[in-house]
Amino acid sequence: MNDNRGSVLVITMFILLTIGLMAGVLTAIVVNQLKITVNYSGAAKAYYGAESGIERGLFYAQRARLQKTIGATATADTINLLSGFLSNGVGYQVDATAQQNSFTFNLPEDNSTQFDIFAEDYTDGFLTIVPLSGAKNLTVNWIEQCTTATPPSQLELTLYQWEPTQWEDLTDPAAVRTNYVASCAGTPCQFNLGMDDTHLYRVRLKALRCDLTQGFAQVLNDTFTPLNLTTTMTIESTAFFSINGQRITVQSLWNPPVNSYVDYVLFSEDTITK
């Protein structure tokens, strides 16, 4: 009888130990899932907070572009001051740059893009568009991706030039327009064109016959050093919530061919007033 009682006690203790271990494992799983849920929720809040910062930066850039009272450089400097906290506790910081030493592009066949070559002068306390000092050469590089057409690929380059006092739209007869078609029977491809630093320029690129990828255009000085171009606004927004952080980066042409190119609204967890 005593042996049976001892066996029952051992079995009972074993069962209790097993139940305890299962309860501990289950508790650990539940706690871990709760942590994952909380972290996911925090990451989502940080992501939407970063989107709110991007929206704020894009809105300011669009307003500055339309008002034409300040240039890309001054706009980027102001965007760099944008930061804040949303009502849900998410903090964000916005950063922007407006100058790069090249204009990059990827063009499907029969598609086009454009960029302007100029400098910004604030000597008199307000924005003045002036020629890019030291500009002597324009070089365009690309890789052809011919699928249906027979090489060589072709790049159509249209160059508009103005005197400094005639920075107008493309319908102005004062603009001097020159067309070039560059052919390339292999990769990489390059087209070079001489220019000067006494004019303002608009460059329009169009892919003919083939898709053009990994393209970039640079303006070089007389020592073939690339000059900074004010063509693309890069805006980066970083947001944090608790231990979670998210970063979003967008690029937009400073002077897009379509006026509403960047006029869109992203989701925000806080009220945005336009």
N, C-alpha and C positions, 0 to 999 in steps of 0.2 A: 504493500500500500504506500509506504514511504517512497519507494522507487518511482511509483506512478506519479505521486505529487511532485517529485523532483523533475520528472520529465515534463509535466504540464507547466511547471514554472519556467523551465528553459525555453519551451516552445512559446510560452506567453511573452517572455522577454525578447525572444527573437522576432516575434510578430510586431511587438511594440517598437523595436529598433528599426525594423523594416519600414513601418509606417512613419516613424520619425524621419528616416532618411528620405523617403518619398516626399514627405511634407517639406523638408528642407530644400530638395531639388525643385519642387514645384514653386516654392516661395522665391527661390533664386531666379527661376524662369520668368515669373510674373514681374519681379522687380526689374529684371533686365529689359523686359518688354516695355515696362513703364518708362525706363530711362530712354529707350530707343524712341518711344512715342514723343516724350518730352523734347529730346534732341531734334527729332524730325520737325516738330512744331516750331522749335526755336530757329532751326535752319530755314524753314519756310518764311517765318517772320523776317529774318535777316535778308532773305532773298527779295521779298517784296519791298523791304526797306531800301535795298540797293536800287531797285527799279524806281522807287519814288525819287531817289537822288538823281538818277539818270533823267527822269522826266523833268525835274526842276532845271537841270543843266541844259537839256535840249530846248526847253521853253525859253530860257534866258538867251541862248544862242540864236534862236529863231527871231525873238523880239529885237535883238541887237542887229541882226542881219537885215530885217525889214526897215528899221529906223535909220540905218546907215549913218549913225552919229559916232559910233566907235567901230574899230576894226576887229579882226579876228584875234590879234594879240591881246588887246585890252579886254576883249570879251573873255578870253581864256583866263586872264589874271583875275577877273571878277568871279568867274565860276569857281576858281580855286578857293574862294572865301566861303563858298556855300557849304553849310553843315547844319545839323540840327537833330532833334529827337522827335519821333512820332508819338502819338498818344498811347501806343502800346509798349513804349519803352525802348524801341529800336533807335539806335543812333547811327547816323550816316555822315560821310565826308565825301565831297565831290572834288575831283581834280580834272584839269583839262590842259591840253597842249594844242597849239595852233600852227606849229611850224615843223616841217620835216624836210629832209634834203632830197626827197624823191616823191613822185606821184605814182602810186601803184594801180594796176588795173588787170582785170581778166575780162575779155570781151568775146562773147559768142559771135558767130558769123553774122554780119549785117547789123551788129549793135555798136553803139558809140558812147563815148564819154568825153568830158571836157574839163579843163582846169585853166586858171588864170595865172599870169606871171606879173607880179607887181610887188611893191613894198609899201609899208605904212609909215607915214611921217607924222609925228605929234609935236613937231618943233613949235608950232604956233598955238599949242594948247588944244587943238582939235584935229580930227582925222583928215589927212590928205593922202590920196593915192598917188604914188610916184613910181617911176621905173625902178626895176631891181638893179641896184648898183653892181657893176662888175659882170653882168650877164653877157656872155660872148658866144656860147654854143648851147644848142638844145640837142640832147641825145635821147632816143627812145629805143628800148630793148624789149624783146618779147620772145616767146617760144611758140612755134606753130603747132596746132593740133588738127591736122587735115584728116578728115574721115571720108567725106563724100566727094570733095573736090580734089583736083590734081594740083600738087604743089607747082609753082611756089605760092606761098601765102602773100597777101597784100595788106598793107596798112595805109589807109587814107588819112593824111594829116592836113587839116585846114588851119591856117594861121591867120588870125585877125590882129592887126596892130593899129594902135591909136597914138596920137601925140598926147602928152600928159594932160592937156587941157580938153581932151575930146574923149574921155572915158564914158562912152555911151553904150546903148544896147546894139544888138546886131543889125538892126534896121537902119542905123545911122549911116548915110552915104560917106561920112568922113572916114569910116573904118576901111583900111586896106586889107583885102582878103586874098590869100594865096593858097592854092591847093597843090599838094604833093601826093604821089602814090609810090610807096616803097615796096619793093618785091624782095622775097627771101626764099631761097631754095634749100633751106636747111636750118638747123637750130644750133646755138641761139642766133637771133636776128638782131640787127641794129641799124638805125637810121640816124644820121647826124645832119644838123642844120645850123648855119651861122645866124647870129642875131646880134643885137646891140643893147646897150643899157640906156637908150634915150627914148624908148617907146614902152607902152603898156601892151601886153599880149594876152590873147585868149587862144588856147590850143584845143582843137577838137580832133579826137582819134576815132576811127571807125575800122572795124575788122572786115576785110573782104576775102572771100573764097574759103577761109578757114577760121576756126576758133583760135584766139590768141590768148595764151595764159602766161602767168608769171611776168607780166609786163610792168615796166617802170620807166618813167621819164625823169630826166634830171637836167637842170640848167647849170652849166659849168662856166667858170671864169677863165681868164687867159692862161692859167696854170692847170686847167682841167680839174679844179676842185669844185665839188658840188656846192651850190648855194642853197640856203634855206628857202622853201616855198611856203606861202600861206595858202594852202589848197584844201586841207582836210582838218576838221576839228575832231580831236580824239577826247572823249569824255569817259572818265572812269569813276564809278561810285562804289564805295566800300561801306558796308553796314555790319553792325554787331548787335547781337542779342544774347545776353548771358555768355556762354562759352562758344557760341556759334558766330561765324563770320561768313559773309558772302561778298563777292566782288563781281561787278558787271562792267564791261567795256564796250562802247559803241563808237563808230566812226561815221562822220557825215561830211559831205562836201560843204565847204564854207559858202560857196556860191553855186548851189545846185541848179541844173537847167530847169527843173520844175519847182515853182515857188513853194508848194506844200510838201516838198520831199521829206521833211522831218516833222511835219505837223501831225503827230499822232499822240494818243494818250495811252500810257501803260497803267496797269492795275496798281492801286495804291491803297494801303490800309489807313491812310489819313487823308483828310480833305485837301484837295489841290485847288487853289483859286487862280484863275487865269484872267 
